[in-house]
Amino acid sequence: MDTHSTDAVSLPAVSVIIPAFSSDRWDGLRQTVASVRAQTVQAVETVVVIDHNPELMAKAVREMPGITVVANAGIRGASGARNTGAAVSRGEVLAFLDDDVIACPSWLESVVSHFKNPAVVGVGGRLEPLWQTHRPRWFPPEFDWAVGCSYLGMPESATPVRNVWSGNMVIRRTVFNAVDGFRKGFGKVDSRSRPEDTDLCLRAAGYDDGGIWIYEPGAIVSHRIPVGRSTFHYFLRRCYYEGQGKAALVSFNGGTESIAEERRYTRRILPYAIKRGIRETARGEASGMARNFAIVAGLSFAAAGFFVDYLVENIMARNKPAMARSTDTEQEVPRSTPWHSDSNVRAEYQNTVRRKGGEPR
């Protein structure tokens, strides 16, 4: 390990894992890898996991010497790719970045230093938006999570939190392995996001006697925001998907554990944002009214996604016993049917999760 820092020798060995799925993001992937190489504390390895894209796989192997390049051995999506990267890596600590971020030179040093505390299971850093054009004037900073970034209202110093984001996440390998990594079949596929990182954080915090996640705002990575994500249509769609993802978490873990921080966000952070918008509007700033409209619309779409998905889940849950009885009249229901698998997974999940407080995804 590089010893640019005087404490580097006491820090754990880190493997940086970067999933990649699109050939269109090749230049961004190269910039991500370059930013890892420029760290003040060097990782023992960088692993790029190509998600079911043979063309991109061949290009990465050919043009990234010194980088471990592997194909996603799991199902398509970010969760399978990250799990594959963890399986082939050797670091004591696993650091996850996305292929559209640029880490500041002190990123790794800032997050890994927290592992001197044995109670820390993982750390996440700040994600700052790097708009490809310009930030839309109607876009409220409290909704920067909609473009995968830290939002206004998050802690400004190192703080224990409920969860961090997988675009800037570091976790102990022992804990990651113990909870079986990211949940298989649940996570981001292409541009559709799911809160697989929140799910992992909840399970990791409940491992063994419990542990804490730290949000370290000094560990900064810049997240590139393409033009297509600066539209109001994308904003609403992303909010709707977020609501659906939180409904899935409730189905795994129950409402108390899964959305307590979202309630706090809605009660405390958004009312302050609305008041600010009203003051700006009173001063003649049209953007204040536009941001307030976006806040109301975004919250409404997130709520719609949550309740639609939640209702569908409950309707299916009520119908499952009847379906099972109907099937039993002809043959015994196999233990591998989806409802048996789901109930077992949820029971196991409920036994492992303890809420540690913090920020919504």
ROFI-897547 format. One record per residue: x, y, z of N, C-alpha, C in turn. Coordinates in steps of 0.05 Angstrom, whole numbers, padded with zeros to 5 digits, always signed. Atoms other than C-alpha are relative to their C-alpha. Layout:
! ROFI-897547
XYZXYZXYZ ...
END
This chain:
! ROFI-897547
+00017-00024+00000+00000+00000+00000+00018+00025+00000 -00014-00025+00001+00024+00070-00016-00001+00014+00028 -00001-00013-00027+00046+00109+00047+00003+00030-00002 -00001-00029+00002+00035+00180+00025-00010+00012+00026 +00009-00009-00026-00003+00188+00090+00016-00014+00022 -00015+00011-00022+00034+00178+00156-00015-00023+00014 +00015+00021-00013-00023+00133+00180-00006-00022-00019 +00008+00020+00020-00027+00092+00116+00006-00028+00008 -00008+00027-00007+00010+00033+00145-00020-00013+00020 +00019+00010-00019-00044+00026+00199-00028-00004-00011 +00026+00002+00012-00102+00028+00151-00003-00027-00014 +00004+00026+00012-00134-00035+00123+00004+00000-00030 -00003+00002+00029-00121-00060+00052-00027+00003-00013 +00025-00007+00012-00175-00035+00006-00001-00010-00030 +00005+00006+00028-00203-00064-00059-00022+00019-00010 +00020-00018+00012-00240-00013-00103-00014-00015-00022 +00016+00015+00019-00297-00044-00143-00018+00019-00015 +00015-00018+00017-00329-00008-00202-00016-00016-00020 +00017+00013+00020-00388-00038-00240-00003+00018-00024 +00005-00015+00025-00397-00017-00313-00017-00017-00018 +00018+00015+00017-00451-00036-00362-00003+00011-00028 +00006-00013+00025-00453+00013-00420+00026+00009-00014 -00023-00010+00016-00402+00025-00476-00001+00030-00003 +00003-00029+00003-00430+00096-00480+00014+00015+00023 -00012-00013-00023-00399+00110-00412+00030-00006+00003 -00028+00008+00000-00329+00088-00431+00019+00022+00010 -00017-00022-00009-00297+00156-00423-00003+00006+00030 +00005-00004-00029-00329+00164-00355+00013-00021+00017 -00013+00022-00014-00304+00096-00333+00030+00004+00002 -00029-00006-00001-00233+00115-00352+00006+00022+00020 -00005-00022-00019-00238+00179-00312-00004-00010+00029 +00003+00011-00026-00264+00140-00252+00024-00016+00009 -00024+00016-00006-00206+00091-00255+00024+00018+00005 -00022-00019-00003-00157+00149-00263-00001+00014+00027 +00002-00014-00026-00184+00183-00201+00007-00019+00023 -00008+00020-00020-00174+00118-00161+00031-00002+00001 -00029+00002+00001-00102+00115-00184+00014+00024+00012 -00011-00025-00010-00091+00187-00161-00004+00004+00030 +00006-00003-00029-00110+00174-00088+00025+00003+00017 -00022-00004-00018-00065+00196-00031+00007-00026+00015 -00005+00027-00010-00073+00126-00002-00010-00020-00021 +00006+00018+00022-00071+00072-00055-00015-00025+00008 +00013+00026-00004-00118+00013-00059+00019-00023-00008 -00016+00023+00008-00087-00056-00065-00007-00010-00028 +00009+00007+00027-00127-00066-00129-00025+00015-00007 +00025-00011+00011-00181-00037-00173-00012-00021-00018 +00014+00021+00015-00232-00086-00200-00023+00013-00015 +00022-00009+00017-00277-00066-00258-00016-00024-00009 +00018+00023+00006-00337-00112-00267-00018+00008-00023 +00016-00006+00023-00369-00112-00335-00026-00015+00001 +00027+00012-00004-00444-00125-00332-00012-00009-00027 +00013+00013+00024-00462-00172-00390+00002+00017-00025 -00005-00016+00024-00430-00130-00445+00026-00010-00012 -00025+00011+00010-00379-00171-00484+00018+00020-00015 -00016-00020+00014-00357-00112-00527+00015+00017+00019 -00013-00016-00020-00343-00069-00467+00021-00016+00016 -00019+00018-00014-00309-00128-00433+00027-00002-00015 -00024+00002+00016-00260-00137-00490+00016+00026-00001 -00013-00026+00001-00245-00063-00493+00014+00006+00026 -00012-00006-00027-00232-00057-00418+00024-00017+00004 -00023+00017-00003-00186-00117-00418+00024+00010-00016 -00021-00009+00019-00148-00089-00477+00012+00027+00008 -00009-00027-00004-00143-00017-00454+00004+00009+00029 -00004-00007-00028-00138-00020-00378+00021-00018+00013 -00021+00016-00012-00071-00051-00361+00003+00006+00030 -00003-00004-00029-00059-00061-00287-00026+00000+00016 +00027+00001-00012-00134-00064-00273-00011-00028-00003 +00013+00026+00001-00170-00128-00256-00028+00004-00013 +00025-00003+00014-00227-00134-00306-00013-00028-00001 +00014+00026+00000-00279-00189-00297-00029+00005-00010 +00028-00001+00008-00348-00205-00323-00019-00006+00023 +00020+00005-00021-00409-00203-00278-00009-00029-00002 +00007+00028-00001-00420-00275-00257-00028-00005+00010 +00027+00002-00011-00489-00260-00228-00020+00009-00021 +00020-00010+00018-00554-00236-00257+00006+00029-00007 -00006-00027+00010-00553-00171-00296-00009+00021+00020 +00006-00022-00019-00552-00108-00254+00023+00007+00018 -00022-00009-00016-00509-00069-00207+00006-00018+00024 -00004+00017-00024-00520-00115-00147+00017-00025-00007 -00015+00023+00008-00495-00176-00184+00029+00007-00007 -00027-00008+00008-00435-00138-00212+00016+00006+00025 -00015-00006-00025-00415-00112-00143+00007-00025+00015 -00005+00025-00014-00422-00181-00112+00023-00016-00014 -00021+00013+00015-00378-00209-00168+00027+00012+00007 -00025-00014-00006-00325-00156-00155+00010-00007+00028 -00008+00007-00027-00325-00171-00081+00011-00029+00002 -00009+00028-00001-00317-00246-00093+00028-00004-00011 -00026+00004+00012-00255-00238-00136+00022+00017+00012 -00020-00018-00011-00221-00184-00095+00012-00011+00026 -00014+00010-00023-00174-00192-00036+00003+00019+00024 -00003-00020-00021-00178-00128+00007-00016-00007+00025 +00015+00002-00026-00199-00127+00080-00025+00017-00001 +00022-00019+00003-00245-00070+00061-00007+00003-00029 +00010-00002+00027-00288-00064-00001-00011+00028-00005 +00008-00027+00006-00297+00005-00032-00015-00001-00027 +00016+00001+00024-00352+00014-00084-00003+00028-00012 +00005-00025+00015-00354+00070-00136-00017-00008-00025 +00013+00005+00025-00399+00077-00197+00018+00009-00023 -00017-00007+00023-00371+00086-00267-00005+00027-00012 +00005-00028+00009-00396+00158-00273+00007+00020+00022 -00009-00019-00021-00360+00189-00214+00030+00005-00002 -00028-00006-00001-00293+00222-00202+00006+00005+00030 -00006-00002-00029-00263+00213-00132+00022+00021+00004 -00021-00019-00007-00224+00270-00101+00024-00015+00011 -00025+00015-00008-00151+00252-00084+00000-00011+00028 +00000+00009-00028-00165+00245-00009-00024-00017+00007 +00025+00015-00005-00229+00205-00017+00005-00026+00016 -00005+00026-00013-00201+00137+00002+00011+00003+00028 -00012-00005-00026-00159+00164+00059-00021+00009+00020 +00021-00011-00018-00220+00201+00088-00019-00022+00010 +00019+00020-00008-00266+00141+00089+00013-00023+00016 -00012+00023-00012-00217+00086+00109+00009+00006+00028 -00009-00007-00027-00192+00124+00170-00020-00007+00022 +00021+00006-00020-00259+00110+00204+00000-00029+00009 +00000+00028-00008-00246+00036+00206+00019-00006+00023 -00015+00004-00025-00198+00046+00264-00019-00005+00023 +00021+00006-00020-00263+00044+00304-00013-00026-00007 +00011+00027+00006-00284-00030+00308-00030+00000-00002 +00029+00000+00002-00357-00010+00315-00010+00008-00027 +00008-00009+00026-00358+00019+00245+00000-00023-00020 +00002+00021+00020-00384-00030+00193+00005+00011-00028 -00003-00011+00027-00382+00018+00135+00000+00031+00001 -00002-00029+00002-00372+00090+00112-00009+00008-00028 +00007-00012+00026-00401+00132+00056+00008+00029-00001 -00008-00028+00003-00379+00198+00028-00020+00017-00015 +00018-00020+00014-00409+00259-00005+00002-00004-00030 +00002+00001+00029-00432+00256-00077-00010+00028-00009 +00007-00026+00010-00432+00324-00111-00008-00001-00029 +00008+00001+00028-00470+00335-00176+00019+00015-00018 -00016-00012+00021-00428+00350-00237-00017+00001-00025 +00020-00002+00021-00480+00375-00286+00014+00003-00027 -00013-00001+00026-00462+00363-00359-00006+00027-00014 +00006-00026+00011-00497+00428-00378+00000+00020+00024 +00002-00018-00023-00522+00470-00319-00023-00011+00018 +00021+00009-00018-00565+00458-00258-00026+00014-00007 +00025-00013+00005-00638+00471-00274-00009+00018+00023 +00007-00019-00021-00663+00531-00235-00024-00010+00017 +00023+00011-00015-00726+00492-00215+00007-00023+00017 -00007+00024-00014-00687+00434-00186+00007+00006+00029 -00006-00006-00028-00690+00436-00109+00023-00016+00010 -00024+00014-00010-00624+00419-00075-00007-00022+00020 +00009+00021-00018-00664+00378-00024-00007-00026-00015 +00006+00024+00016-00679+00330-00081+00024-00009-00017 -00023+00009+00015-00608+00320-00105+00003-00031+00001 -00001+00029+00000-00617+00247-00085-00012-00012-00025 +00013+00010+00024-00660+00241-00148+00020-00003-00023 -00021+00004+00020-00595+00247-00189+00024-00014+00013 -00021+00016-00013-00555+00203-00141+00021+00015+00015 -00019-00017-00013-00523+00258-00101-00010+00007+00029 +00006-00010-00027-00520+00284-00029-00018+00024-00003 +00020-00021+00003-00576+00333-00016+00002+00020+00023 +00000-00020-00021-00585+00396+00025-00017-00010+00023 +00013+00011-00024-00602+00376+00096+00016-00023+00012 -00016+00022-00010-00551+00320+00103+00021+00012+00019 -00019-00010-00019-00498+00325+00158+00024+00013-00014 -00023-00014+00011-00439+00372+00147+00026-00008+00014 -00023+00011-00012-00391+00333+00191-00004-00030+00003 +00003+00029-00002-00377+00259+00202-00020-00008+00021 +00024+00006-00017-00441+00229+00231-00009-00028-00004 +00013+00026+00004-00471+00161+00244-00027+00003-00015 +00024-00001+00016-00527+00148+00194-00012-00027-00004 +00013+00025+00005-00576+00095+00175+00012-00014-00024 -00010+00012+00025-00549+00085+00105+00017+00020-00016 -00015-00016+00019-00500+00111+00053-00007-00010-00028 +00007+00007+00028-00501+00105-00023+00022-00016-00013 -00019+00018+00012-00467+00052-00064+00019+00013-00020 -00018-00015+00018-00437+00104-00111+00025+00010+00014 -00022-00009-00017-00390+00122-00053-00002-00014+00027 +00005+00017-00023-00391+00065-00003+00025-00017+00005 -00022+00017-00008-00337+00028+00036-00010-00018+00024 +00010+00018-00020-00352-00034+00079+00020-00021+00007 -00018+00022-00008-00314-00087+00119-00008-00025-00015 +00005+00025+00014-00307-00151+00079-00014-00021+00017 +00012+00020-00017-00325-00194+00139-00030+00004+00003 +00028-00006-00003-00391-00159+00147-00015-00004-00027 +00012+00004+00027-00406-00158+00072-00005-00029-00006 +00003+00029+00005-00394-00233+00067-00021-00012+00019 +00019+00011-00019-00434-00247+00130-00029+00004-00007 +00028-00006+00008-00497-00214+00103-00005-00007-00029 +00003+00010+00027-00486-00244+00034-00002+00022-00021 -00002-00021+00019-00472-00178+00000-00026+00014-00008 +00024-00013+00010-00522-00139-00041-00022-00022-00006 +00022+00019+00005-00590-00173-00046-00003-00007-00029 +00001+00009+00028-00593-00215-00109-00027+00006-00011 +00025-00006+00013-00646-00193-00158-00013+00026+00009 +00011-00025-00010-00656-00126-00122+00021+00021-00003 -00020-00021+00004-00619-00065-00147-00003+00013-00027 +00001-00015+00024-00604-00020-00204+00005-00017-00025 -00004+00012+00025-00612-00047-00274-00003+00021-00021 -00001-00022+00019-00592+00001-00330-00005+00026+00015 +00004-00026-00012-00622+00068-00311-00022+00000+00022 +00021+00001-00021-00676+00043-00263+00013-00007+00027 -00013+00003-00026-00652+00051-00191-00019-00013+00020 +00013+00010-00023-00673+00012-00130+00018+00004+00024 -00017-00006-00024-00649+00024-00058+00015-00025+00011 -00016+00023-00009-00603-00037-00056+00021+00007+00021 -00020-00009-00019-00553+00004-00017-00012+00003+00028 +00014-00002-00026-00603+00020+00038-00005-00027+00012 +00005+00027-00008-00621-00053+00041+00025-00013+00012 -00025+00011-00011-00548-00073+00050+00008+00013+00026 -00007-00014-00024-00536-00020+00102-00016-00009+00024 +00016+00010-00022-00594-00043+00144+00008-00027+00010 -00008+00027-00008-00572-00115+00143+00028+00000+00012 -00027-00001-00011-00499-00098+00156+00000+00012+00028 +00001-00012-00026-00517-00053+00215-00011-00020+00021 +00012+00020-00019-00556-00111+00246+00017-00025+00004 -00017+00024-00001-00500-00162+00237+00013-00002+00028 -00013+00007-00026-00474-00196+00301-00012+00017+00022 +00011-00017-00022-00481-00146+00359-00007+00028-00010 +00007-00026+00010-00495-00088+00313+00024+00017-00006 -00022-00017+00007-00452-00035+00282-00011+00026-00011 +00009-00026+00010-00454+00036+00254+00011+00006-00027 -00009-00011+00025-00449+00069+00187+00007+00030+00005 -00008-00028-00003-00413+00136+00182-00003+00014-00027 +00000-00018+00023-00428+00191+00132+00023+00020+00003 -00023-00018-00001-00363+00228+00118-00001+00019-00023 +00003-00019+00023-00377+00291+00077+00026+00010-00012 -00026-00007+00011-00303+00303+00069+00011-00019-00021 -00008+00020+00020-00297+00241+00025-00017+00005-00025 +00017-00011+00022-00321+00274-00039+00005-00015-00026 -00002+00009+00028-00335+00243-00106-00020+00017-00016 +00017-00015+00018-00365+00283-00164-00015-00020-00018 +00017+00018+00016-00423+00249-00199-00010+00014-00025 +00008-00012+00025-00433+00265-00272-00030-00003-00005 +00029+00001+00005-00505+00284-00289-00004+00007-00030 +00004-00006+00029-00520+00277-00364-00025+00017-00005 +00022-00019+00007-00568+00323-00400-00027-00013+00005 +00025+00014-00003-00623+00270-00399-00011-00001+00028 +00009+00001-00028-00626+00271-00323-00006+00028+00011 +00006-00027-00009-00637+00346-00319-00028+00009-00009 +00027-00007+00009-00708+00343-00347-00020-00005+00022 +00021+00004-00020-00771+00348-00306-00012-00028-00002 +00010+00026+00004-00795+00283-00336+00017-00021+00014 -00018+00019-00014-00734+00245-00311-00004+00003+00031 +00003-00006-00028-00742+00279-00243-00024-00015+00012 +00025+00012-00010-00814+00254-00235+00003-00031-00001 -00003+00029+00002-00797+00184-00260+00018-00011+00022 -00019+00009-00021-00738+00178-00212-00013+00001+00027 +00014-00001-00026-00782+00200-00153-00020-00023+00002 +00019+00023-00001-00834+00148-00172+00014-00026+00005 -00015+00024-00005-00782+00093-00175+00010-00002+00028 -00009-00001-00027-00755+00115-00108-00022-00009+00019 +00023+00009-00016-00824+00106-00078-00004-00030-00002 +00003+00029+00003-00829+00037-00108+00021-00015+00015 -00022+00014-00014-00761+00018-00080-00005+00000+00030 +00005+00000-00029-00781+00040-00010-00023-00019+00008 +00021+00020-00005-00844-00002-00015+00011-00028+00001 -00013+00026-00001-00800-00062-00030+00015-00004+00026 -00013+00002-00026-00759-00047+00032-00019-00006+00022 +00020+00005-00021-00822-00045+00074-00009-00030-00001 +00008+00028+00003-00841-00114+00046+00021-00018+00012 -00022+00016-00012-00773-00140+00069+00001+00003+00030 -00008-00006-00027-00769-00106+00136-00021+00013+00017 +00020-00014-00015-00833-00071+00157+00004+00030-00001 -00001-00029+00003-00849+00003+00157+00018+00015+00020 -00015-00015-00020-00815+00023+00222+00029+00001-00007 -00028+00000+00006-00746+00002+00200+00007+00013-00027 -00007-00007+00028-00750+00019+00126-00003+00029-00007 +00006-00027+00009-00779+00089+00122-00001+00020+00022 +00000-00019-00023-00769+00122+00190+00015+00026-00008 -00016-00024+00008-00716+00169+00160-00014+00016-00022 +00015-00014+00021-00760+00185+00100-00022+00017+00013 +00020-00016-00014-00814+00208+00149+00013+00025+00012 -00014-00023-00011-00763+00253+00183+00007+00021-00022 -00006-00017+00023-00741+00281+00116-00024+00015-00009 +00025-00013+00009-00813+00296+00097-00010+00020+00020 +00010-00018-00021-00830+00328+00164+00018+00024+00005 -00018-00020-00009-00767+00369+00175+00014+00015-00023 -00016-00013+00021-00727+00382+00112-00017+00013-00021 +00016-00012+00021-00781+00393+00060-00016+00024+00008 +00013-00025-00007-00822+00443+00100+00018+00024+00001 -00019-00022+00001-00760+00486+00109+00006+00009-00029 -00004-00006+00028-00748+00482+00034-00023+00016-00011 +00023-00014+00010-00819+00504+00020-00001+00029+00010 +00000-00027-00011-00813+00563+00067+00021+00018-00014 -00020-00015+00015-00749+00584+00032-00010+00009-00027 +00011-00006+00026-00784+00580-00035-00020+00023+00001 +00020-00021-00004-00841+00624-00009+00014+00027+00003 -00015-00025-00004-00791+00677+00015+00012+00009-00027 -00012-00007+00026-00755+00675-00053-00022+00011-00019 +00022-00009+00018-00822+00682-00090-00009+00028+00008 +00008-00027-00009-00840+00742-00046+00020+00021-00008 -00020-00020+00009-00775+00775-00067+00000+00003-00031 +00002-00002+00029-00795+00766-00140+00016-00021-00015 -00015+00021+00014-00753+00704-00155-00018-00022-00009 +00018+00020+00011-00793+00660-00201+00010-00029+00006 -00011+00026-00005-00746+00602-00188-00008-00012+00026 +00009+00010-00026-00770+00598-00116-00026-00015-00003 +00026+00013+00005-00841+00582-00139+00004-00026-00016 -00005+00024+00017-00814+00532-00191+00011-00022+00017 -00011+00021-00017-00773+00495-00138-00021-00011+00019 +00021+00009-00017-00833+00492-00092-00019-00019-00015 +00017+00017+00016-00875+00463-00148+00014-00028-00004 -00015+00025+00004-00820+00411-00161+00000-00017+00026 +00000+00015-00025-00818+00392-00087-00027-00014+00004 +00026+00012-00004-00893+00380-00084-00004-00022-00021 +00003+00020+00021-00892+00342-00150+00017-00024+00006 -00018+00022-00006-00832+00300-00131-00009-00017+00023 +00010+00015-00023-00860+00282-00063-00026-00016-00007 +00025+00013+00008-00928+00265-00095+00006-00025-00017 -00007+00023+00017-00896+00219-00147+00014-00022+00017 -00012+00020-00017-00853+00185-00094-00021-00015+00016 +00021+00012-00016-00915+00173-00051-00017-00018-00018 +00015+00017+00018-00953+00147-00112+00014-00026-00006 -00015+00024+00005-00898+00098-00128+00000-00019+00024 +00000+00017-00024-00896+00074-00056-00027-00013+00003 +00026+00012-00006-00971+00064-00048-00009-00019-00021 +00008+00019+00022-00982+00032-00116+00015-00027+00004 -00015+00025-00004-00926-00018-00103-00008-00014+00025 +00008+00012-00026-00947-00029-00031-00027-00014-00002 +00026+00012+00003-01019-00042-00050+00002-00026-00017 -00003+00024+00017-00999-00091-00105+00013-00023+00016 -00013+00020-00017-00953-00127-00056-00020-00013+00020 +00020+00010-00020-01009-00133-00004-00022-00017-00013 +00021+00016+00014-01060-00157-00055+00011-00027-00007 -00013+00025+00006-01011-00210-00078+00003-00018+00025 -00004+00015-00025-00996-00230-00006-00027-00012+00009 +00026+00011-00008-01071-00239+00009-00008-00022-00018 +00008+00021+00019-01080-00281-00054+00017-00025+00002 -00018+00023-00001-01022-00327-00040-00011-00024+00015 +00011+00024-00014-01056-00371+00013-00022-00014-00017 +00021+00012+00017-01116-00381-00034+00013-00015-00023 -00013+00013+00022-01069-00397-00091+00013-00027+00010 -00013+00024-00011-01032-00447-00046-00021-00022+00005 +00021+00020-00005-01097-00481-00025-00010-00012-00026 +00009+00009+00026-01119-00485-00097+00020-00020-00012 -00021+00018+00011-01053-00517-00117+00001-00026+00016 -00001+00024-00017-01057-00565-00057-00021-00020-00007 +00020+00020+00007-01120-00596-00084+00009-00019-00022 -00011+00016+00022-01079-00623-00142+00027-00013+00008 -00026+00010-00008-01009-00630-00112+00011+00017+00022 -00012-00015-00021-00967-00609-00054+00016+00024-00011 -00014-00024+00010-00939-00539-00061+00030-00003+00006 -00029+00003-00004-00863-00544-00071+00010+00023+00018 -00012-00020-00018-00821-00508-00019+00015+00022-00015 -00015-00020+00015-00786-00470-00075-00018+00021-00013 +00017-00019+00012-00848-00431-00095+00006+00028+00010 -00008-00027-00007-00840-00355-00094-00009+00009+00028 +00010-00011-00025-00884-00342-00033+00015-00012+00024 -00015+00012-00021-00846-00392+00010+00028+00014+00002 -00026-00012+00000-00780-00362-00011-00001+00028+00011 +00002-00027-00009-00803-00291+00001-00004+00002+00030 +00005-00001-00028-00830-00305+00070+00025-00007+00016 -00025+00007-00014-00765-00339+00091+00020+00022+00000 -00019-00022+00002-00723-00282+00065-00008+00023+00018 +00008-00023-00017-00765-00230+00101+00003-00006+00029 -00003+00008-00028-00765-00269+00166+00030+00003+00009 -00029-00002-00005-00689-00274+00163+00009+00029+00002 -00008-00028+00001-00683-00201+00145-00009+00014+00026 +00010-00013-00024-00727-00180+00204+00016-00006+00024 -00016+00008-00023-00683-00218+00252+00027+00013+00001 -00027-00011+00001-00620-00183+00229+00002+00030+00001 -00001-00029+00004-00639-00110+00221-00005+00015+00026 +00004-00018-00021-00631-00057+00274+00004+00029-00011 -00004-00027+00011-00641+00016+00257+00020+00016+00016 -00021-00016-00013-00582+00061+00272-00003+00030-00003 +00004-00029+00004-00611+00128+00252+00016+00011-00023 -00015-00012+00022-00589+00173+00194-00017+00011-00021 +00012-00014+00022-00608+00196+00126-00014-00019-00019 +00012+00016+00021-00656+00171+00072+00019-00003-00023 -00018+00006+00023-00626+00143+00009+00002+00025-00018 
END
